[in-house]
């Protein structure tokens, strides 16, 4: 299965034409949060429509900068992975949106135990699949993919604990813009897509998982 993984769009689709071919050729498109820039229903509806014009197979979680109306639209459209899961062609997908606490008081922050709860509910719906893909806007704490420019690990401790405990094959995240890249945690491969203004990532899931980071210059 070929995935195109995009995070931290923040309401700007300026780079959408640059990945038109990748979007149309992907088996599944994954949006890993902060789809809008503090927007709600109206803003996310427009963005989702633009993606669906290019690929009808879309899954998404909200980010900490998305207002609750975003969650409602994603659920109504049947594309949400926030606190839920599904199996597609033998691959299980589940996830959580929002983030752990930040210094900025953004619209969708959760207590760490709540993030664990969202992941646990979704995991129950996807477990047993040949491979498991977890989508969490917040990356796991203490990894390369959650390190801020100042060297602070700003990811979620409970997301980290969940990955440690359940070892999904792939964890897709965003949130920390400057931490775009990959890492490993046990047998789990970690991917921070980075902000869409700078690029995104292509993933191929087969016997092994391959990742290609796309950079916009």
C-alpha positions in Angstrom: 0.0 0.0 0.0 1.3 3.4 -1.0 0.6 6.3 1.5 1.0 10.0 1.1 1.4 11.5 4.5 0.9 15.2 5.1 0.8 17.2 8.4 0.5 20.7 9.7 -1.2 22.2 6.6 -2.4 25.2 8.8 -5.0 26.2 6.3 -2.5 26.7 3.4 -2.9 24.6 0.2 -0.3 26.6 -1.7 1.8 23.4 -2.2 -1.0 21.1 -3.2 -0.2 21.4 -7.0 3.3 20.2 -6.2 2.1 16.8 -5.0 -0.8 16.4 -7.4 0.7 13.3 -9.0 1.7 11.8 -5.7 -1.9 12.4 -4.3 -3.5 10.9 -7.4 -1.2 7.9 -7.3 -1.5 7.1 -3.6 -3.6 4.2 -2.3 -4.4 6.3 0.8 -3.8 9.8 1.9 -3.1 10.5 5.6 -3.5 13.9 7.2 -1.8 14.0 10.6 -3.3 17.1 12.2 -3.3 20.9 12.2 -5.3 20.8 9.0 -6.6 24.4 9.7 -4.9 27.3 11.4 -7.3 27.7 14.4 -10.2 27.1 12.1 -13.4 25.0 12.4 -16.1 23.5 10.2 -16.0 25.9 7.3 -12.3 25.9 6.9 -11.8 22.2 7.1 -14.7 21.5 4.7 -12.9 23.4 2.0 -9.6 21.8 2.6 -11.0 18.2 2.7 -12.9 18.9 -0.5 -9.6 19.9 -2.3 -8.0 16.6 -1.2 -11.0 14.5 -2.2 -10.9 16.0 -5.7 -7.5 14.3 -6.1 -8.0 11.1 -4.0 -11.2 9.7 -2.5 -9.3 7.6 0.0 -8.5 9.9 2.9 -7.9 9.4 6.7 -7.2 12.2 9.1 -6.8 13.3 12.7 -7.2 16.9 14.0 -4.3 18.8 15.5 -4.0 21.0 18.5 -4.6 24.1 16.3 -7.9 22.7 14.9 -11.1 23.7 16.7 -13.7 21.0 17.7 -15.7 21.6 14.5 -12.9 20.0 12.6 -13.4 16.8 14.6 -17.1 16.8 13.7 -16.5 17.2 10.0 -13.9 14.5 9.9 -16.3 12.1 11.7 -19.2 13.0 9.5 -17.1 12.4 6.4 -16.1 9.0 7.7 -12.4 9.8 7.5 -11.5 10.4 11.2 -9.0 8.2 13.1 -9.4 10.2 16.3 -10.2 7.7 19.0 -11.2 5.1 16.4 -9.7 2.6 14.0 -10.3 0.5 10.9 -8.7 -2.2 8.7 -8.1 -1.4 5.1 -6.7 -4.1 2.8 -5.2 -6.0 5.8 -3.6 -2.9 7.3 -5.0 -1.5 10.6 -5.1 2.2 11.1 -5.9 4.0 14.4 -5.0 7.2 16.1 -5.5 10.3 18.2 -5.7 14.0 17.3 -4.9 17.1 19.4 -1.8 17.2 21.5 -0.5 17.1 25.0 -0.3 20.4 26.9 1.6 23.2 25.2 2.7 26.6 26.5 0.4 28.3 24.0 -3.1 27.2 25.1 -4.2 26.0 21.7 -7.8 24.8 21.1 -7.3 21.0 21.2 -5.0 20.0 24.0 -5.6 16.9 26.2 -4.4 15.4 29.4 -1.9 12.6 28.7 -4.4 9.9 30.0 -6.9 11.2 27.5 -4.5 10.6 24.6 -3.9 7.1 25.8 -7.6 6.5 25.9 -8.1 7.7 22.3 -5.3 5.4 21.2 -6.6 2.4 23.2 -10.1 2.7 21.7 -8.8 2.9 18.2 -6.3 0.1 18.7 -9.0 -2.3 19.8 -10.7 -1.7 16.4 -7.5 -2.3 14.4 -5.6 -4.9 16.3 -5.1 -8.2 14.6 -4.4 -6.7 11.2 -1.2 -7.9 9.4 0.3 -4.5 10.0 -0.6 -1.6 12.3 -0.3 2.1 11.5 -0.8 4.6 14.3 -1.5 8.3 13.4 -0.9 10.7 16.3 -0.6 14.4 15.8 1.8 14.5 18.8 4.9 12.4 18.3 6.2 10.2 21.1 8.2 11.9 23.8 12.0 11.7 23.9 12.7 10.9 20.3 14.3 12.7 17.3 10.9 13.3 15.9 9.7 15.4 18.9 12.8 17.6 19.4 12.2 21.4 19.1 14.8 23.8 17.8 15.8 24.6 21.4 16.5 20.9 22.0 13.3 20.3 24.1 11.4 17.1 23.8 7.8 18.3 23.3 6.0 15.1 22.4 3.5 13.1 24.4 4.7 10.8 27.2 1.6 8.6 26.9 1.9 8.3 23.2 5.5 7.1 23.9 4.2 4.6 26.4 1.6 3.4 24.0 4.2 2.8 21.3 6.4 1.0 23.8 3.6 -1.2 24.9 2.0 -2.1 21.6 4.7 -1.6 19.0 2.7 -0.6 15.9 4.7 -1.0 12.7 4.5 2.7 11.8 3.7 5.8 13.8 2.8 8.9 11.7 2.9 12.3 13.4 3.6 16.0 12.9 3.2 18.9 15.4 6.9 19.7 15.9 7.7 21.4 12.6 11.4 21.4 12.9 11.5 17.6 13.8 10.7 16.3 10.4 12.3 12.9 9.9 12.3 9.4 11.0 13.4 7.4 14.1 12.8 3.9 15.6 11.3 2.9 18.9 11.7 -0.8 19.4 10.3 -2.3 16.2 8.2 0.7 15.5 9.2 3.0 12.7 8.5 6.7 13.6 7.7 9.4 11.0 7.3 13.1 11.6 5.9 14.5 8.2 6.9 18.1 9.0 4.8 21.1 7.9 3.2 21.0 4.5 4.8 24.3 3.6 8.2 22.5 3.6 7.2 19.0 2.3 5.5 15.7 3.2 6.3 12.0 3.0 5.6 9.0 0.8 5.3 5.6 2.6 5.2 2.2 1.0 4.0 -0.7 3.1 4.8 -4.2 2.0 6.8 -6.9 3.8 8.9 -3.9 4.9 8.1 -0.2 5.2 9.9 2.3 3.1 9.7 6.1 3.7 10.7 8.9 1.3 10.7 12.4 2.7 9.6 15.0 0.1 11.2 18.5 0.4 9.9 21.6 -1.1 12.6 24.1 -2.1 
